[in-house]
């Protein structure tokens, strides 16, 4: 949205002439005509990054480009939405919230395709449509475009039923988009906590601040091998990259450069698909009050990042918890989850099995957080164990021993956010260990007193106005 809006927000002659050039934007008829949200000005946009070997017009990308991008082959015959972000913009163009959905989230797909990873919602419908189109004699770029349209529709419907939000706009960026767009704007500043060298994605970067573009940009957002938290770290990478890119695009250096605007326009026309009927001029006008720093990136809560399914390693999510999280983040009414979503089995069923004892170690750096979290867990029927302060860590984990997996899942579900489940056979029977990290954003993470007196203790969200160093 920042890319398209940058071309029309400028008051100069250059800005308006670039908007005129956008007449050739690629569009797709993918939004339900009846789609609407709270008000005419409120927007829910599904932004997807497509792992596709075609451009926005359905033409095959040259193999020489794919080789540069470490793209490999599309072995399943369809495209995956390897990046899925829902951007919520409230009425009046105030601060926006962007929700990243991990691509391996195991959910019920729309279209009657069963339960699979969410990034395959696009694939299943695209492949089915392509087979039907071939039977009718459709081929080439026309087949690719029409099949992609059906894939997008199913992805939209799946995200709607998963998040509870009505999607009224859609934007897709193809595989080469990060390459072209980052080059057009002269590079994107990023920051890494540690150096990386990954042969799978081609990512080879030093630690610290640096500006990347082209093949480096795509490698930066695609790497997941060798990262401490795998795909969840890749999501943070993508969030930090896009926040920085939005800041760069909306800066004077881009808006006042005829050559950069022209290159950006060409890249958007080649690599970006928008839903048919999206009035980008009106949309850009709506965003006049939305500065880069008013976009916050969050990630939906997950239960288990090592969830074994028929589709291989997946990410376990609770749709009810996700809907509640999204509603709360955008300021709407949050539905209360059913009792079975957070309470131990004994408190729900009245069974005689004693609830696990929970020890809480505080590695968040927030004073008193362990005690507050433990108190909330005892309110859910668990037994209070000891608390302790430990070395600062980023991730939050629930550690469980033999036979304690079910209770560990309940604790993780209650804590919400990106809570990891870790098995440790050395843990005492009947005990769980919660390790709170700096990324913890669940119950009791931000008490009023802590926010008002110690704002530095609250983990900073990914925004376009900040230097976001990531793994």
Residue, then its C-alpha position, 0 to 999 in steps of 0.5 A: x500500500x505504501x508503494x502504490x500510495x507513494x506514487x499519488x501522495x506527492x503534490x508535485x507534477x511528478x507524482x501525478x504523472x506517475x499515477x497516470x502511468x499506473x493505468x496498466x496495473x494488473x488486476x484480478x476479480x477476486x473480491x466478493x462484491x458484497x464485501x464490507x466492513x464497519x465503515x466505508x473508510x475501514x480497510x482489511x487488505x490481504x497482502x500475499x507474497x507468491x512463490x510463483x515462477x510467472x510475472x503478474x501478467x502470467x508470463x514465465x520468468x526467465x530461468x536466468x532470473x530464477x537462478x539468481x534468486x535461488x528459486x529452485x523448482x515449483x515441484x507441486x505444480x502450483x504456487x504457494x502464498x509464502x507470505x500472508x499479511x492482513x493489513x487493517x486500516x481503521x476509518x479515517x486513516x489512523x494507525x494501521x495494524x498488520x497481522x502476519x500469518x505463518x505460512x505453515x499454520x494448520x487450518x481448515x481451508x475454504x473451498x472444501x479442501x480439508x485441513x492443511x497448511x494455510x499457504x496451500x489454500x491458494x495452491x489447491x484452488x489454483x491447481x483445480x482451476x488450471x486442470x479445468x481450464x486446460x480441459x477447455x483448451x485454455x493455455x499459456x498466460x491466460x491459463x496462469x492468470x485465470x487459475x491464479x485468480x481462483x487461487x486468490x479467491x480461495x486464499x481470501x475466503x480461508x483467511x476470512x474464516x480464520x481471522x474473522x475479518x472481512x477482506x475487501x482488498x487484495x494485493x499480491x507480489x510475485x517472487x521477483x517483486x522484492x528484487x525489482x522494487x528494492x532496486x527501484x527505490x535504491x535499496x532497503x535498510x535492514x539490521x541483523x542481530x548476527x551474521x548469516x550464511x545460508x546456501x538454501x536462500x543465498x542469504x549471506x549477510x554480516x551482523x548490524x545495519x546494512x542496505x540491501x537490494x535485488x537478489x540480496x533483498x529476496x534472500x533476506x526475506x526468504x531465509x528460514x534455515x539456520x534461524x533460531x525460530x525458523x519460520x517465525x524468525x522469517x516472519x520478523x524478517x519480512x515485517x522489518x523489511x517491509x516496515x523499512x521499505x515503507x519508510x524508504x518509499x514514503x521519504x522525500x528521497x523517493x517521492x521527489x526523484x523522477x527516476x526512482x518513481x518511474x522505476x518504482x512504477x514499472x516494477x509495480x506494474x510488472x510484479x504486483x496484482x491488485x483486486x479489480x475495482x480498487x481505487x488506488x487514488x482514493x485509497x492514497x488520499x485516505x492514507x494522508x494521515x498514515x505515516x510510516x511510523x503508524x504501521x505496527x506489525x504483529x504475528x498471530x498467536x501460535x500453540x506449537x511450532x513443531x506440530x506433526x500432521x499429514x502435511x509434515x511439520x506444521x504450526x498449530x493454531x487455535x482459530x478462536x484464539x486468533x479471532x480474539x487476538x485480532x479483534x482486540x488488536x484492532x479495538x473491536x469486541x474480543x470474543x471470549x474463548x470456550x473454557x476448554x481453550x485455556x483451562x486444564x482438563x481437571x477444571x473443565x471436566x471435574x476429573x480427579x487428576x491433579x493439575x500440573x505444577x507450573x514453575x515460571x522463570x522470568x527472562x523478559x527483563x520485566x520486573x514482577x512478570x513471573x509472579x503475575x503470570x503465575x497468578x493468572x495460571x493458578x486462576x486457570x486451575x494450575x498449581x503454583x510452583x516457584x518463580x525465578x529471574x533468569x538471563x534475558x531471552x527473546x522467545x517464550x517457551x513452555x517446557x514439559x516432561x513425559x506425559x505432560x504434553x496436554x497440560x503444556x498445550x493448555x498453558x501455551x494456549x492460555x499465554x498466547x502469542x508465539x509460545x514454543x513447546x519444548x520437550x525435556x525428559x529431565x523435568x520432574x513429573x507433574x511439573x511444567x516450566x514456563x520461560x518468559x522472553x522479551x517477546x512475551x505479549x500474553x496475559x499480564x504482559x503490559x499492566x497499567x503501572x508497568x506501561x506508565x512508569x517503565x515503557x522501556x520494559x514493553x517489547x517494541x513492535x515492528x514499525x516503520x519508524x524504528x530500527x528493527x534488528x532481527x535474527 
